[in-house]
Amino acid sequence: HVRMISAAHRAAANSLMCKRGLCVKAQKPFSLGRVNHIAIAVPNLMQAAAFYRDVLGATVSSAERQPAHGVSTVFVKLPNCNLELLEPLAESEHSPLHGFLRKNSAG
């Protein structure tokens, strides 16, 4: 559901964006298209993949290590969107995901 915004709200948003160096000249209300995928950090990739596959009946890809990004990933195909489950690689201690999962243990 996309909400139409008033010209005053649009002007205020443009002013704020310009202050941050992101000037835009919007001529019509902003609208979102279809979401491609949403990434979710998880502490245990195989356990999370099993939940989506076995409990929710979703189609789940095999896990792929992505050392350049410091993560392993699994894609979950849902009817209206795809999810990308991310687990930090053990050897990537400086991955931002490690810090996030320390603060949010369930992901």
C-alpha positions in Angstrom: 0.0 0.0 0.0 1.5 3.3 -1.1 0.4 6.5 0.6 0.2 9.7 -1.3 2.1 12.5 0.4 1.1 16.2 0.3 3.2 18.8 -1.5 4.2 20.3 1.9 5.5 16.9 3.2 7.3 16.4 -0.1 8.9 19.9 0.2 10.0 19.2 3.8 11.5 15.9 2.8 13.4 17.4 -0.1 14.7 20.2 2.2 16.0 17.6 4.7 17.6 15.6 1.9 19.3 18.7 0.5 20.7 19.5 4.0 22.3 16.0 3.9 23.7 16.6 0.4 21.1 14.4 -1.4 19.1 17.0 -3.3 16.3 15.6 -5.4 13.6 17.4 -7.4 10.6 15.1 -7.0 7.8 16.1 -9.4 5.4 13.4 -8.4 4.8 11.3 -5.3 7.4 8.6 -4.5 6.2 5.1 -5.0 7.8 1.7 -4.3 7.9 -1.1 -6.7 8.0 -4.8 -5.9 10.4 -5.8 -3.1 13.1 -8.2 -4.6 14.4 -9.6 -1.3 14.8 -8.9 2.4 18.0 -9.9 4.2 17.8 -11.4 7.7 20.8 -12.0 9.9 20.5 -15.4 11.8 22.8 -17.0 14.4 22.4 -20.5 12.8 21.8 -20.7 9.1 20.9 -24.4 8.9 18.4 -24.1 11.7 16.7 -21.0 10.2 16.6 -22.7 6.7 15.1 -25.8 8.2 12.3 -23.7 9.9 11.3 -22.0 6.7 11.5 -25.3 4.7 10.0 -27.8 7.2 7.6 -25.6 9.2 6.5 -23.0 6.7 6.9 -25.1 3.5 9.0 -22.6 1.7 11.5 -23.4 -1.1 15.0 -23.0 0.4 18.2 -22.9 -1.6 21.4 -24.6 -0.6 23.8 -22.7 1.5 26.5 -20.7 -0.2 29.7 -19.4 1.4 30.6 -15.9 0.4 34.0 -15.2 1.9 34.4 -11.8 0.2 31.3 -10.7 2.2 32.1 -12.7 5.4 28.8 -14.6 5.3 27.0 -17.7 4.3 23.7 -17.2 2.6 20.5 -19.2 1.9 17.6 -17.8 -0.2 14.0 -18.6 0.8 11.4 -18.2 -1.9 8.0 -17.0 -0.7 5.0 -16.2 -2.8 5.4 -12.4 -2.7 9.1 -11.9 -1.8 12.4 -13.7 -1.3 14.3 -13.7 1.9 18.1 -13.9 2.2 19.2 -15.5 5.4 22.7 -14.4 6.4 25.1 -16.1 8.9 28.5 -14.6 9.5 31.4 -16.8 8.7 33.3 -17.9 11.9 36.6 -16.6 10.4 35.1 -13.2 9.7 35.3 -11.8 13.3 35.1 -8.2 12.1 31.9 -8.8 10.1 29.1 -6.3 11.1 26.8 -9.3 11.5 28.9 -10.6 14.5 28.2 -7.4 16.4 24.5 -7.3 15.4 24.0 -10.9 16.6 25.9 -10.3 19.9 23.3 -7.5 20.6 20.3 -9.4 19.0 21.0 -13.1 19.7 17.9 -14.4 17.9 18.7 -12.3 14.8 
